Amino acid sequence: MRLYLSCRKSLIVFVDILGWIGAVTGALVALPQVVRILRTGAIAGVSALTWQPLLGVNLAWMTHGLITHHPNILVSNAVYLLCTSTILILLGRHRGIRRWRLFGPGVLLATLMVAVDVFAGPVAFAVIAFIPAALSQLAQLRSLVVSRSIEGVSLWWLVYCVVNQGIWLSWSVLAHEISVMIVASGLGTLMTLNLILGVLRRLDFVRPRLSFSDG
């Protein structure tokens, strides 16, 4: 019995530590992209449609962390929100997009997602949370396919995204957090595709399919 309690206590501590590792990596996941834009001034290949839904996702997951009493989710998405907002502001300056057009859709999306979380439960929240996050990743995938240049895209950001989702998935399985489990497994797959395509584009193994302007 004593051995069982000791193992159980160790597992709880490990899950807590893993959860906060996920929080730290999740909070900083967009930082490489922010740094690259600030350092180079390049936004080629960076899709506004990737970051607009992420604003809503960040706000909604912050609220979910508060509702489910998971401070690691709350803190992680609060810091992520700052990075997302910074990127949207920089994109707006470069492309002349008004801020209400950049931020408005995300705020509306967050309101809808929080309502689903409160009234329909965690599984329904996971489904609706996955959709905009998946669309943002698909928008980035499209940008990697069609953009003439992907100079503005940080490969370190793409790597970081994959690693971060792996950590969140591991934590969610151990912590029995069904919402994170569903979203992390799906997003991890899409982010891996983005990483592979980004590396192939940077190495010139794959060339742009079309000459569309960046979204």
C-alpha positions in Angstrom: 0.0 0.0 0.0 2.8 2.4 0.9 4.6 1.6 -2.4 1.3 2.2 -4.3 0.8 5.6 -2.6 4.4 6.5 -3.3 4.2 5.6 -7.0 0.9 7.5 -7.2 2.4 10.6 -5.6 5.4 10.4 -8.0 3.1 10.1 -11.0 1.1 13.2 -9.9 4.3 15.2 -9.5 5.5 14.1 -12.9 2.2 15.0 -14.5 2.3 18.4 -12.9 5.9 19.0 -14.1 5.0 17.8 -17.6 2.0 20.1 -17.6 4.1 23.1 -16.7 6.8 22.2 -19.3 3.9 22.2 -21.8 2.9 25.6 -20.5 6.3 27.1 -20.9 6.9 25.6 -24.4 3.3 26.5 -25.4 3.7 30.1 -24.1 6.8 30.6 -26.2 5.7 28.6 -29.3 5.2 31.7 -31.5 8.3 33.5 -30.2 10.7 32.3 -33.0 8.2 33.7 -35.6 8.0 37.0 -33.8 11.7 37.3 -33.5 12.2 36.5 -37.2 9.8 39.2 -38.3 11.3 41.8 -36.0 14.9 40.8 -37.0 14.5 40.6 -40.7 11.4 42.7 -41.4 10.2 40.0 -43.8 6.7 38.7 -43.8 6.8 36.8 -47.0 5.0 33.4 -46.6 3.4 34.5 -43.3 -0.4 34.1 -43.6 -2.7 36.5 -41.7 -5.3 33.8 -41.9 -3.1 31.6 -39.8 -2.9 34.1 -36.9 -6.4 35.6 -36.9 -8.1 32.3 -35.7 -5.2 31.7 -33.3 -6.1 34.9 -31.5 -9.6 33.4 -30.8 -8.1 30.0 -29.9 -5.7 31.6 -27.4 -8.6 33.6 -25.7 -10.8 30.5 -25.6 -8.1 28.2 -24.2 -7.3 30.8 -21.5 -10.9 30.6 -20.4 -11.0 26.8 -20.6 -7.9 26.7 -18.3 -9.8 28.9 -15.8 -13.0 26.8 -16.0 -11.2 23.5 -15.6 -8.7 24.7 -13.0 -5.7 24.1 -15.1 -3.4 27.1 -14.5 -0.8 25.7 -17.0 -3.3 26.1 -19.8 -4.3 29.6 -18.7 -0.7 30.9 -18.3 0.5 29.3 -21.5 -2.2 30.8 -23.7 -2.0 34.2 -22.0 1.7 34.5 -23.1 0.9 33.0 -26.5 -1.8 35.6 -26.9 0.8 38.4 -26.6 2.9 36.8 -29.3 -0.2 36.3 -31.6 -1.2 39.9 -31.1 2.3 41.1 -31.9 2.4 39.2 -35.1 -1.0 40.5 -36.2 0.0 44.1 -35.4 3.2 43.7 -37.5 1.2 42.1 -40.4 -1.3 45.0 -40.2 1.5 47.6 -40.4 3.2 45.9 -43.4 0.0 45.2 -45.3 -2.2 48.2 -44.3 -4.9 46.1 -42.6 -6.9 47.8 -40.0 -6.7 46.3 -36.5 -10.4 45.8 -36.1 -10.3 43.6 -39.2 -7.4 41.7 -37.7 -8.7 41.3 -34.2 -12.4 41.3 -34.6 -12.9 37.8 -36.0 -10.7 36.3 -33.3 -12.7 37.9 -30.5 -16.0 36.7 -32.0 -14.6 33.2 -32.4 -13.4 33.2 -28.8 -16.9 34.2 -27.6 -18.5 31.3 -29.6 -15.9 28.8 -28.3 -16.3 29.8 -24.7 -20.1 29.5 -25.0 -19.7 25.9 -26.3 -17.3 25.1 -23.5 -19.7 26.3 -20.8 -23.0 24.9 -22.2 -21.9 21.8 -24.2 -18.9 20.4 -22.3 -15.2 19.6 -23.0 -15.6 17.2 -25.9 -17.7 19.7 -27.9 -15.3 22.4 -27.0 -12.4 20.3 -28.3 -14.1 19.8 -31.6 -14.9 23.5 -32.1 -11.4 24.5 -30.8 -9.8 22.1 -33.3 -11.6 23.5 -36.3 -10.1 27.1 -36.3 -6.7 25.9 -35.2 -6.7 23.3 -38.0 -7.8 25.9 -40.5 -5.0 28.2 -39.4 -2.5 25.4 -40.0 -4.1 24.6 -43.4 -3.8 28.3 -44.2 -0.1 28.2 -43.4 0.2 25.0 -45.4 -1.4 26.7 -48.4 1.0 29.7 -48.0 4.0 27.3 -48.0 2.7 25.7 -51.2 1.8 28.8 -53.2 4.0 31.7 -51.9 6.9 32.6 -54.2 9.1 33.1 -51.2 8.8 31.7 -47.6 11.6 33.9 -46.3 9.4 35.2 -43.5 8.6 31.7 -42.2 10.7 30.5 -39.3 11.6 26.8 -39.6 12.4 26.9 -35.9 8.8 27.9 -35.2 7.6 25.0 -37.2 9.8 22.6 -35.3 8.8 24.1 -32.0 5.1 23.7 -32.8 5.5 20.0 -33.4 7.5 19.5 -30.2 5.0 21.5 -28.2 2.0 19.5 -29.4 3.9 16.3 -28.5 4.4 17.6 -24.9 0.7 18.7 -24.6 -0.5 15.3 -25.9 1.6 13.4 -23.4 0.4 15.5 -20.5 -3.3 15.3 -21.6 -3.1 11.5 -21.7 -1.7 11.3 -18.2 -3.9 14.1 -16.8 -7.1 12.7 -18.6 -7.7 16.1 -20.2 -9.9 15.1 -23.1 -10.1 18.5 -24.8 -6.3 18.9 -25.0 -5.9 15.2 -26.0 -8.2 15.6 -29.0 -6.8 18.9 -30.2 -3.1 18.1 -29.7 -3.3 14.8 -31.6 -4.9 16.5 -34.6 -2.8 19.6 -34.7 0.4 17.7 -34.2 -0.3 15.9 -37.5 -1.0 19.1 -39.4 2.0 20.9 -37.9 4.3 17.9 -38.9 3.1 18.4 -42.5 3.9 22.1 -42.3 7.3 21.3 -41.0 8.1 18.8 -43.7 6.9 21.1 -46.5 8.7 24.1 -45.0 12.0 22.1 -45.0 11.4 20.9 -48.5 10.7 24.4 -49.7 13.8 25.8 -48.0 16.0 23.1 -49.6 14.3 23.8 -53.0 13.1 20.2 -53.3 9.6 21.7 -53.7 8.8 24.8 -55.6 5.7 27.0 -55.4 2.7 25.6 -57.3 1.1 28.9 -58.0 2.2 32.6 -57.9 -0.6 33.9 -55.6 0.1 36.7 -53.3 0.5 35.9 -49.6 -2.7 35.7 -47.6 
